[in-house]
Amino acid sequence: MMWGYGFNWPGMTLMMLGGSLLIVLLVVLAWAVLRWLNQRTIQTKIQTGSGPTAQELLSQRYARGEIDATTFEQMRERLGASDTLPQKS
């Protein structure tokens, strides 16, 4: 008997399984970090208000055909009226 110096299938299988699990763990970790960074970026944009304005969103909806011309005009007038109102602090 060679006592551990021969070709060992169970040991080789465990080594391949361990290597595969390590690679999967690294991929999942990278995915989690990228998702976390993306969420942070989105939260920063929301807090700073650097998204599209209400007028831009309304124009986009009209351009896509989601609303008709009369609805667009009514909503645009309401947005214009709300811009002239004093802001509450």
N, C-alpha and C positions, 0 to 999 in steps of 0.2 A: 504494500500500500504506500501511497505517496503522501498522504496526510496534508492535502491542501495545495500541492504543487501541480496538479493536473488541471485540465480544462473543465471548468465548473459552470454548467448551464444555469443552475439557479442563481449563482452569484452574478453571472453575466446579465441575467434578466433583471435582477434587482438594481444593478448599476445603470442599465438603460432606462429603467423605470424612474430611478432617482434623478437622472439627467433630464429626462422628459419633464418630470414634475418641476424641476428647477427652471427650465425654460418657460413652462406655462406660468409659473409664479412670477417670473420677471415680466412676461407679457401683460399679465393682469395688473401688476403693480404700475407699469408704464401707462396702461389704459386708465387706471384710477387717478394717477397724477395729472394726466392730460385732461380728463373730465373735470377734475377739481379746478385746474387752472382756467378752463373754459367757463365754468360756472362763476368763478371770481370775476372774470372779464365781463360777463353778462351783468352781474350784480353792480359792477362799477359803472357800466354804461347806464343802467337804470337809475342809479343814485345821482349821477351827474346830469342826467337828462339829455344825453347825447343821441337819443333816438329820433325817429322822424316826428315831425310836428303833427298836430291834428289836421291841419290843412293838407299836408302832404299825404297822410293816410286817406283822407277823403278823396283827394284827387286820384290816388291809386285805385281806390274802390270804383270810382266812376270810370276810369280808364279800362279796368277789367270788366266792366259791364255789370257789376254787382248791384248798382243803384242806377235809377234813371235820372234824366236831366232835372226834373222838378224836385226830386228828393235831394239831389246834389245842391241845387240852388238854395233850398230851404235850410239844409244843414250848414252850408257855407255862410248864410246870413246869421244863423244862430251862433256859429263860431266867431264871426266878426263882432256880434253884439257882446259876446262873453269876453272878448279881448278888451273891450272898452270899459267894462265894469271894474270898479276898484277891487284890488286884491285884499283878502283878509289876512291879517298877520297873526 
